[in-house]
Amino acid sequence: MKNCFKSVYGSPIFTYMRNYRMNYATALLKSDKSLKVADVAGLVGYDSPSKFTAFSSDDGKNAIGISEINYLIGTEKAA
């Protein structure tokens, strides 16, 4: 099943879902500036804000090379 998913969507299901959640979080934060990152974490399916931010690596940057918070609020662009 995972090979079928990857052949259709171009990435493993975990990567696809993480990106989907981050894109949804981006849309939420941009549409409602009063939302806190912790609130958005819950809205996109994370059970804790720390797990939401854990997708970043040890240097504070995610897989596309920017910090997750700056990515979410749109102050940085992917490299």
C-alpha positions as CSV (number, residue, x, y, z in Angstrom):
1,M,0.0,0.0,0.0
2,K,2.8,2.4,0.8
3,N,4.4,1.9,-2.6
4,C,1.1,2.5,-4.2
5,F,0.6,5.8,-2.2
6,K,4.1,7.0,-3.1
7,S,3.6,6.2,-6.8
8,V,0.3,8.3,-6.8
9,Y,1.3,11.2,-4.6
10,G,5.1,11.3,-5.1
11,S,6.1,10.9,-1.5
12,P,5.7,8.5,1.4
13,I,2.4,8.9,3.4
14,F,4.2,10.3,6.5
15,T,5.9,13.0,4.4
16,Y,2.6,13.8,2.6
17,M,0.6,14.1,5.8
18,R,3.3,16.2,7.5
19,N,3.3,18.6,4.5
20,Y,-0.5,18.7,4.4
21,R,-0.6,19.6,8.1
22,M,2.0,22.3,7.8
23,N,0.2,23.8,4.7
24,Y,-3.1,23.8,6.7
25,A,-1.3,25.4,9.7
26,T,0.1,28.0,7.4
27,A,-3.4,28.8,6.0
28,L,-4.8,29.0,9.6
29,L,-2.1,31.3,10.8
30,K,-2.3,33.6,7.8
31,S,-6.1,33.8,7.9
32,D,-6.4,34.5,11.7
33,K,-3.6,36.4,13.2
34,S,-5.1,36.0,16.7
35,L,-4.4,32.2,16.7
36,K,-1.5,31.1,18.7
37,V,0.9,28.4,17.4
38,A,-0.1,26.1,20.2
39,D,-3.8,26.5,19.1
40,V,-2.9,25.7,15.5
41,A,-1.0,22.6,16.6
42,G,-4.2,21.2,18.1
43,L,-6.2,22.2,15.1
44,V,-4.0,20.4,12.6
45,G,-3.9,17.2,14.7
46,Y,-0.9,17.4,17.0
47,D,-1.6,16.4,20.6
48,S,1.0,18.8,21.9
49,P,2.7,22.0,20.6
50,S,6.1,20.4,21.2
51,K,5.3,17.6,18.8
52,F,4.1,20.2,16.3
53,T,7.5,21.9,16.4
54,A,9.5,18.7,16.5
55,F,9.4,18.4,12.7
56,S,12.3,20.8,12.7
57,S,15.8,19.4,12.9
58,D,18.4,20.2,15.7
59,D,19.5,23.4,13.9
60,G,16.0,24.8,14.1
61,K,15.3,24.4,10.4
62,N,12.9,22.0,8.7
63,A,13.5,19.8,5.7
64,I,13.1,22.8,3.3
65,G,15.7,24.8,5.1
66,I,13.7,27.4,7.1
67,S,12.5,27.7,10.7
68,E,9.0,26.2,11.2
69,I,7.6,29.3,12.8
70,N,8.9,31.7,10.1
71,Y,7.6,29.3,7.4
72,L,4.2,29.1,9.0
73,I,3.8,32.9,9.2
74,G,5.4,33.4,5.7
75,T,8.4,35.5,6.7
76,E,10.8,33.2,5.0
77,K,10.8,31.4,1.7
78,A,12.1,27.9,1.0
79,A,15.6,27.7,-0.4
